[in-house]
Amino acid sequence: MKCPVCGCEYFYVKNPDNPYKYYQFTCKDGEAHFSAEVNEDEVPKIIDETQTHCVQCVWQGEYGKLVD
C-alpha cells in the first residue's frame, strides 16, 4: 500500500492518549506492520477510519484510503 499523493510506503498513527507519541508502520497485504522497536500492545487499533499520516509528505487521511 502506498500514499495516494507521493507513493511513499511508510506511515504513522498518533497515540490518542498522547498526541506527541506516534507509531510508524508499513502496510503490506492490507495489514499494518510496525517496526521491531514498537510495542504492539501500545498501538491503537487500526481500522479503515483510523487517521493515518504519510512520513514523506503532508498527506493525512483514513487508513482505508491508502492505495495499492
C-alpha positions, 0 to 999 in steps of 0.5 A: 500500500502506498500514499495516494499523493507521493507513493511513499510506503511508510506511515504513522498513527498518533497515540490518542492518549498522547498526541506527541507519541506516534507509531510508524508502520508499513502496510503490506497485504492490507495489514499494518506492520510496525517496526521491531522497536514498537510495542504492539500492545501500545498501538491503537487499533487500526481500522479503515477510519483510523487517521493515518499520516504519510512520513514523506509528505503532508498527506493525512487521511483514513487508513482505508484510503491508502492505495495499492 
